[in-house]
Amino acid sequence: MSVTAPDADGIEAPPDDAAAVAAPSLDFSGAVRFDSARIMEGEVGEGEGASAFTRCAALLTQHSFGDVARFFADRATAWRAAVDAIRLHHRTAGRPKRREIIVVSDDPRLAPALAQDAGVRRIAEDEAAIEAAMGPNVAALLLAPASIDTGLRFLPGFLLAAARQAADEYGIVLMFDETDAGLGRTGMAFAHEWRGVAPDVMVIDGLPGKAEEGEGASALVLSARLARSLPSGLPLLDEDAAAGLLPVLATAFAPGFETRVQEIGWKLEDRLATLRWRRPDLFSDTTGTGLVQGLVCSGPAASLTEDLAERGLFARPLGNVLAVLPPLTVTEAEIAAAGDILDAVAAIPPA
């Protein structure tokens, strides 16, 4: 059976958390970051009268390490802009040989926009590998503090700290990919904030907004010293798409939103931990942070995912990990409903 997760319109918002879940299905596959019906209305940041693009940029820089933010309608442009800015930064500083982008990742795949670049290479997620990779041609280190593409993976703080130290010591740029965890999925605005290590450049793909070929909008955030090297004439996100993105950013950065995600995440984590404890034959462990959670299964998670989908809960199989990735606007009632479906599929009798 082939399972396709519904879009955001497939979930109806209940009147409040105490209400019964009225949705015909629950998309906990990670495909929906925010339910459109629950996007915050009203104030969307300072700068009334300014363009939506400008207000989006202000929200992102006010709630990140960055001094400058740009938005693009496709991920390839965002990644190309980041790489070009880094290389121009070094060239302007009299270091034209510094063109190599080092991707620190155990995942052999590279972002499509980087895969065709002869100046990009990958090394293992290891402190010694980072140190060994340093040389006169290195321009930047790229890491993803958290990823949900091939598994629920969170880089340890010591590795991010080692990358930051190497970048500072050798005068290169530290870049983070926050596509999977940015805008609060881990309970902080960005996953690197849990580790206390800030980059010089950050890319976030898949944001709501009009885009080419179904892609979400992409954001590029830079420190002031890197922003001076941004190429001119880049095709930026248009005003209509920025207007659609603005309330999403306002919701993600609203006071108390991170705390709410953390609290809801703890409830989800507790529900999964209880299930793991009651069915150790099916689940060997739990993993995750915030609303990036998963059950480590004793075998491949795909068949379990299909059983859940038949009952209206869409999760994501990642090898032997059943990833449970609800929208950031999920309610407690929906967490409880998802837990009940998990219990039913795992043949857990009600308490």
Wavefront OBJ file of the C-alpha trace (Angstrom):
o trace
v 0.000 0.000 0.000
v 1.313 3.434 -0.919
v 0.670 6.099 1.678
v 0.584 9.802 0.878
v 0.324 12.315 3.713
v -2.393 14.967 3.363
v -1.630 18.646 3.115
v -2.375 21.200 5.814
v -5.981 21.568 4.652
v -6.629 17.977 5.732
v -6.513 18.996 9.399
v -9.284 21.001 10.989
v -8.477 23.036 14.074
v -10.593 22.118 17.118
v -12.104 24.996 19.115
v -9.576 24.400 21.901
v -7.229 21.758 23.256
v -9.961 20.210 25.375
v -12.170 19.574 22.370
v -12.252 16.296 20.518
v -10.025 16.147 17.474
v -12.284 16.746 14.487
v -9.632 16.097 11.879
v -10.116 13.150 9.539
v -6.344 12.585 9.673
v -3.308 13.746 11.607
v -0.221 14.613 9.597
v 2.719 13.904 11.904
v 5.054 13.184 8.994
v 6.855 16.517 9.124
v 5.363 17.630 5.804
v 3.396 20.413 7.510
v 5.352 22.876 9.627
v 2.408 25.102 10.587
v -1.315 24.454 10.171
v -2.638 27.365 8.148
v -5.818 27.535 10.249
v -3.760 28.270 13.362
v -1.394 30.918 12.095
v -1.425 33.876 14.440
v -3.589 36.804 13.425
v -2.859 40.389 14.319
v 0.524 41.900 15.049
v 3.258 40.603 12.773
v 6.218 42.579 13.952
v 7.446 46.120 13.842
v 7.668 48.289 10.775
v 4.048 48.875 9.875
v 4.003 50.461 6.446
v 7.196 48.676 5.389
v 7.102 45.946 2.769
v 6.277 42.387 3.807
v 9.752 41.331 2.667
v 11.372 43.922 4.940
v 9.223 42.886 7.890
v 10.033 39.213 7.342
v 13.735 40.042 7.307
v 13.389 42.096 10.487
v 11.661 39.243 12.326
v 14.336 36.760 11.302
v 17.291 38.932 12.250
v 15.701 40.032 15.539
v 15.364 36.401 16.584
v 18.656 34.993 15.332
v 22.384 35.677 15.351
v 22.127 37.425 11.993
v 22.327 41.031 10.896
v 20.918 40.555 7.387
v 18.271 38.172 6.004
v 17.254 37.517 2.417
v 14.443 35.327 1.063
v 14.374 33.432 -2.220
v 11.708 31.496 -4.106
v 13.912 28.445 -4.604
v 16.558 26.664 -2.571
v 19.154 26.584 -5.339
v 19.357 30.386 -5.372
v 19.700 30.532 -1.581
v 22.546 28.011 -1.524
v 24.265 29.613 -4.496
v 24.010 33.037 -2.850
v 25.516 31.667 0.372
v 28.462 30.036 -1.394
v 29.100 33.027 -3.645
v 29.014 35.414 -0.671
v 31.520 33.271 1.237
v 33.929 33.068 -1.688
v 33.624 36.768 -2.479
v 34.240 37.547 1.188
v 37.586 35.761 1.031
v 38.471 37.172 -2.380
v 37.816 40.728 -1.193
v 40.013 40.079 1.843
v 42.888 39.052 -0.439
v 42.418 35.285 -0.047
v 41.231 34.231 -3.541
v 42.382 30.631 -3.097
v 39.874 30.086 -0.276
v 37.061 28.553 -2.303
v 36.565 25.107 -0.792
v 33.362 24.402 1.149
v 33.777 21.501 3.608
v 30.527 19.684 4.453
v 30.798 17.956 7.829
v 28.327 15.095 7.525
v 28.142 11.317 7.665
v 25.369 11.479 5.067
v 27.062 10.910 1.683
v 24.484 13.036 -0.118
v 24.980 16.746 -0.723
v 22.365 19.411 -1.309
v 21.629 19.421 -5.076
v 22.821 23.005 -5.361
v 26.200 21.971 -3.926
v 26.614 18.546 -5.497
v 27.707 19.984 -8.863
v 30.233 22.363 -7.312
v 33.768 21.031 -7.695
v 34.811 23.153 -4.720
v 32.571 21.268 -2.281
v 33.672 18.113 -0.472
v 32.415 16.081 2.466
v 34.213 14.852 5.582
v 33.097 12.704 8.515
v 31.405 14.111 11.588
v 34.569 14.038 13.648
v 36.730 16.618 15.424
v 39.918 15.126 14.049
v 38.503 15.179 10.526
v 37.701 18.870 10.863
v 41.222 19.667 12.039
v 42.768 17.554 9.270
v 40.649 19.273 6.621
v 41.966 22.741 7.407
v 44.186 24.206 4.709
v 44.891 27.318 2.640
v 42.036 26.641 0.218
v 39.235 26.142 2.760
v 36.584 28.871 2.751
v 33.881 27.463 5.032
v 32.596 24.598 7.133
v 28.952 23.535 6.659
v 27.035 21.515 9.258
v 23.363 20.668 9.923
v 22.853 20.820 13.723
v 19.713 18.679 13.369
v 18.312 16.695 10.452
v 15.263 14.542 9.806
v 15.954 13.494 6.242
v 17.614 10.108 6.737
v 17.094 9.762 10.479
v 16.586 11.870 13.577
v 20.135 13.097 13.944
v 21.384 15.788 16.333
v 25.023 16.804 16.198
v 26.665 16.917 19.625
v 27.645 20.243 21.101
v 31.337 19.377 21.145
v 31.327 18.922 17.360
v 29.647 22.282 16.716
v 32.065 23.884 19.178
v 35.024 22.275 17.385
v 33.764 23.645 14.068
v 33.351 27.115 15.571
v 36.853 26.985 17.036
v 38.360 25.867 13.736
v 36.509 28.614 11.859
v 37.808 31.263 14.247
v 41.346 29.904 14.363
v 41.757 29.573 10.600
v 39.711 32.608 9.575
v 37.033 30.699 7.693
v 33.239 30.870 7.693
v 30.936 28.631 9.733
v 27.643 27.859 7.986
v 24.653 25.940 9.393
v 21.805 24.279 7.538
v 18.692 24.740 9.705
v 16.210 23.487 7.115
v 14.876 20.560 9.139
v 14.778 22.091 12.610
v 14.548 25.854 12.106
v 11.609 27.993 13.273
v 11.136 26.091 16.501
v 10.803 22.393 15.713
v 13.197 21.411 18.492
v 11.675 23.852 20.989
v 14.182 26.605 20.245
v 14.028 28.969 17.297
v 17.018 27.144 15.776
v 18.582 23.832 16.739
v 22.065 25.306 17.184
v 20.768 27.449 20.048
v 20.564 24.336 22.239
v 24.340 23.985 21.853
v 25.231 27.640 22.376
v 27.185 27.810 19.110
v 26.285 30.442 16.516
v 27.276 30.357 12.829
v 28.228 33.176 10.470
v 25.751 32.064 7.790
v 22.521 30.070 8.006
v 20.250 28.596 5.322
v 16.628 27.527 5.900
v 14.765 25.735 3.106
v 11.117 24.798 2.811
v 9.461 27.863 4.315
v 5.831 28.572 3.368
v 5.582 30.832 0.335
v 5.127 30.682 -3.399
v 8.005 28.992 -5.131
v 9.018 27.313 -8.329
v 8.233 23.620 -8.900
v 6.512 23.265 -5.544
v 9.511 24.224 -3.422
v 9.018 26.331 -0.344
v 10.717 29.674 0.060
v 14.298 29.706 1.350
v 15.973 32.096 3.755
v 19.606 33.125 3.996
v 20.816 34.776 7.215
v 24.257 36.346 7.496
v 26.407 38.290 9.895
v 27.219 41.838 8.835
v 30.759 41.006 7.696
v 29.472 38.303 5.321
v 26.454 40.294 4.147
v 28.736 42.857 2.531
v 29.736 40.166 0.035
v 26.220 39.165 -1.047
v 25.991 39.157 -4.854
v 23.821 41.887 -6.325
v 20.852 41.310 -8.600
v 19.646 38.128 -6.902
v 16.016 37.086 -7.667
v 14.366 37.676 -4.293
v 11.035 36.344 -3.016
v 8.219 38.499 -4.383
v 6.029 40.660 -2.164
v 2.931 38.446 -2.398
v 4.870 35.386 -1.240
v 6.537 37.423 1.512
v 3.099 38.549 2.690
v 2.132 34.889 3.043
v 5.332 34.106 4.935
v 5.047 37.057 7.321
v 2.350 35.670 9.674
v 4.179 32.322 9.798
v 7.349 34.008 11.043
v 5.295 36.097 13.458
v 3.810 32.901 14.883
v 7.184 31.166 15.163
v 8.738 34.114 16.994
v 5.722 35.109 19.100
v 6.392 35.433 22.854
v 5.845 32.097 24.538
v 5.758 30.042 21.335
v 9.051 28.255 22.011
v 7.925 27.423 25.549
v 4.663 26.015 24.227
v 6.504 23.830 21.694
v 8.762 22.535 24.471
v 5.792 21.714 26.711
v 3.846 19.989 23.930
v 7.038 18.176 22.962
v 7.416 16.840 26.504
v 3.869 15.474 26.371
v 4.620 13.737 23.078
v 7.927 12.425 24.417
v 6.207 11.063 27.537
v 3.540 9.339 25.439
v 6.157 7.703 23.221
v 8.292 6.705 26.209
v 5.288 5.022 27.819
v 4.610 3.103 24.632
v 8.240 2.040 24.400
v 8.200 0.859 28.020
v 5.011 -1.165 27.483
v 6.163 -2.747 24.204
v 9.934 -3.323 24.497
v 9.567 -6.114 21.949
v 8.526 -3.536 19.310
v 10.487 -0.466 20.396
v 14.010 -0.377 21.791
v 14.340 3.346 22.448
v 12.977 6.835 21.909
v 14.862 9.732 20.379
v 14.337 13.416 19.715
v 13.868 16.894 21.092
v 10.845 19.188 21.108
v 8.471 18.212 18.306
v 11.145 16.172 16.554
v 10.471 12.785 18.144
v 10.812 9.159 17.164
v 10.497 5.553 18.263
v 13.416 3.233 17.536
v 11.790 0.054 16.244
v 13.080 -3.498 16.488
v 12.786 -3.717 12.684
v 11.986 -1.475 9.689
v 9.367 1.153 10.518
v 7.687 1.200 7.090
v 5.015 -1.434 7.772
v 4.103 0.182 11.074
v 3.819 3.530 9.303
v 1.306 2.082 6.850
v -0.760 0.578 9.682
v -0.864 3.984 11.360
v -1.881 5.690 8.116
v -4.847 3.340 7.756
v -6.077 4.642 11.113
v -5.492 8.285 10.179
v -2.044 9.028 11.613
v 0.700 9.885 9.118
v 4.232 9.441 10.444
v 7.572 9.098 8.629
v 9.615 5.891 8.400
v 13.354 6.489 8.602
v 14.906 3.045 8.471
v 14.188 1.533 11.868
v 13.003 4.863 13.317
v 9.345 5.821 13.317
v 9.597 9.610 13.159
v 6.700 11.496 14.753
v 6.872 15.099 13.534
v 3.652 17.033 14.186
v 3.068 20.606 13.036
v 4.372 23.198 15.474
v 0.796 24.371 16.002
v -0.358 20.901 17.122
v -2.742 20.766 20.091
v -2.654 18.586 23.193
v -5.857 16.912 21.976
v -4.125 15.903 18.746
v -1.100 14.578 20.639
v -3.474 12.467 22.735
v -5.327 11.263 19.625
v -2.052 10.316 17.932
v -0.994 8.449 21.065
v -4.254 6.511 21.073
v -3.703 5.478 17.449
v -0.151 4.391 18.234
v -1.422 2.377 21.188
v -4.093 0.731 19.047
v -1.648 -0.238 16.307
v 0.799 -1.564 18.877
v -2.085 -3.470 20.503
v -1.850 -1.615 23.792
v -5.044 -1.879 25.856
v -6.316 1.402 27.340
v -5.027 2.158 30.830
l 1 2 3 4 5 6 7 8 9 10 11 12 13 14 15 16 17 18 19 20 21 22 23 24 25 26 27 28 29 30 31 32 33 34 35 36 37 38 39 40 41 42 43 44 45 46 47 48 49 50 51 52 53 54 55 56 57 58 59 60 61 62 63 64 65 66 67 68 69 70 71 72 73 74 75 76 77 78 79 80 81 82 83 84 85 86 87 88 89 90 91 92 93 94 95 96 97 98 99 100 101 102 103 104 105 106 107 108 109 110 111 112 113 114 115 116 117 118 119 120 121 122 123 124 125 126 127 128 129 130 131 132 133 134 135 136 137 138 139 140 141 142 143 144 145 146 147 148 149 150 151 152 153 154 155 156 157 158 159 160 161 162 163 164 165 166 167 168 169 170 171 172 173 174 175 176 177 178 179 180 181 182 183 184 185 186 187 188 189 190 191 192 193 194 195 196 197 198 199 200 201 202 203 204 205 206 207 208 209 210 211 212 213 214 215 216 217 218 219 220 221 222 223 224 225 226 227 228 229 230 231 232 233 234 235 236 237 238 239 240 241 242 243 244 245 246 247 248 249 250 251 252 253 254 255 256 257 258 259 260 261 262 263 264 265 266 267 268 269 270 271 272 273 274 275 276 277 278 279 280 281 282 283 284 285 286 287 288 289 290 291 292 293 294 295 296 297 298 299 300 301 302 303 304 305 306 307 308 309 310 311 312 313 314 315 316 317 318 319 320 321 322 323 324 325 326 327 328 329 330 331 332 333 334 335 336 337 338 339 340 341 342 343 344 345 346 347 348 349 350 351
